[in-house]
């Protein structure tokens, strides 16, 4: 497989037929030379867009050639880039294609309500979805063959909008019935949707590989997660579309990246140069934001890709590529310490995404994994910066000293056996709320030192209140850490702390240790009885254990990770870190810095060194819709302690080459980084 470039561009070109003179101002030399000056070494170029138009002289699909296209645009782009050593994978839309959906409604996804899925006929947009279980797939193969036959040798294919869809079209209904599934059952539709997706991707990849054996192949769905594991053989690599200002936010990329890097393939992070998201013409992201987004990719072992959109006339924007070039010059200078790296991690966090019943991923509840990621990335100001991966039930648990099961990890069958074996072999585990229970939440399948003692309160409509937020904080309780809990109360006053989401009703086993108690309010807030503006205060009455330790496991009865993602109560994070301290007292990295600093540690075996990344960029909510980064605030005198286990020969700030004095004590090295201005890498080189 060709080596992935560190400095990529994804060049959108979704162009309406109502715009004339498409490509008329394109200049091949200007285009490619601008990319070279911006340090770009790979660019995704458009063969077919969401409007359904084709941007090269196609003999097989002449009716699809953009009606206003003035030249053989794609061919000229490819040849100019190739002459300068820039790779050119080709973009092909798959499930959004306005031309095809308009002319072949029988190929479209039909929702369970019988309606076409996506953009209604009298709204602007090309978002009607095409079903991958229809004759459309045969048409798509013919189009791929046309590209192979017509264009210069192809570096790869970037297939966009390829995902499992909840479809009830004629083809899908009959396919489900043939497989013994019930089309009216949502979970049967999910199973069949994933079957259709896998069948399409494996079939298309085999089709491509038979014709272009070394082609890069990627299928984009806007997110990479556990559903990619069974399909990983259909990909040559992964690309993580994640525009923080475009709806993904700043937490999405680390969640996707920390999972993707466990799958054994190379991967690319993707952001955009836009102020908001795709199609935001003539807008520019703040340089500090673009720096952080790309440097965060390096810190998490990814290559970099920045999204842009070529204007219809085809003239490349020099100002855009001055911005991109400023950032990519930094990336190029740092690549030597980011090539061939592997993350050094000590904690594995299982993602509830794998167990969520939603078919479309935008309906998945990401709060538990977002809260866990947020807590672990933040750390504490004068303490551990935990190194962690995000896992699924098939991951290698033995690599991690502690596993975390946030809020909603059902434990049954093979997963139960694997977790029990992990604990028997000396592992440690933290679980919260419904994690460790069976899928129906009737009992604890994993021995966490607790039993379910009841189902808990119900609201006036008869719904269980546990694990949910309620208007006015109507159903809360309170947590008080015990003073005799071996440090679990560190940094926490011995008083009630609000738990905004009611937990599981539990009892502790006789051989378990209670670390914190649950205190009831005087009553729950309803129209019948209420107090003040929000939740009813504490009654002072202990009603059950809140946090329980047994052996190498600690269980929180509340959904602390979802609660932290929703309201960020610092006491939830502090209690979680206190639990981690009991199970992992000697983590790899300590950094004395504000909690906004991200620290990641990577190994570079070929050079016998570790590389520590320190990033300090602060996203701020300066508008209603998303966070922005505008300022870079330097930090001075950042103290670091790293547990290396082997002799350290040299510590340097790189790429500057500045030698740092260091002190070694047993298996730990300590040093001070004089200045972190946005991003600083520190190289720890080991003796032979």
Secondary structure, DSSP 8 states (H G I E B T S, - for coil): -----SEEEEEE----TTS-SBTTT--HHHHHHHHHHTT--EEEEEEE-TT--B-S--SS-GGGB-TTB-S-HHHHHHHHHHTTT-B--EEEE-SB-HHHHHH-GGGB-B-TTSSBSSS-TTSS----BB-TTSTHHHHHHHHHHHHHHHSS---EEEEES-------SHHHHHHHHHTT--TTSHHHHHHHHHHHHHHHHHHHHHHHHHH-TT-EEEE--S--SGGGGGGGGG-SSEEEE--GGGTT-TTHHHHHHHHHTTSSS-EEEEEESSSSSTT-TT----HHHHHHHHHHHHHTT-EEEEEEE--TT----HHHHHHHHHHHHHHHHHGGGTTT-EE---EEEE-GGGG---SSGGGS--HHHHHHHHHHHH--TTSB---EEEE-TTS-GGG-SEEEE-S-----HHHHHHHHHHHHTT-EEEEETTTTB-TTSSSBSS-SSEEEEE---B-TTS-B-TT---GGG-S-EEEEE-TTSTTTTTT--SS-EEESS---EEEE-TTSEEEEEEEEESS--SSSS--SSSS--EEEEEEEEEEEEETTEEEESS-HHHHHHHH--HHHHHHHHHHHHHH-SS-SEEEES-TT-EEEEEEEGGGTEEEEEEE----B--SSS--B------EEEEEEEEE-SS-EEEEEEETTTEE--EEEETTEEEEEEEEESSEEEEEEEE--
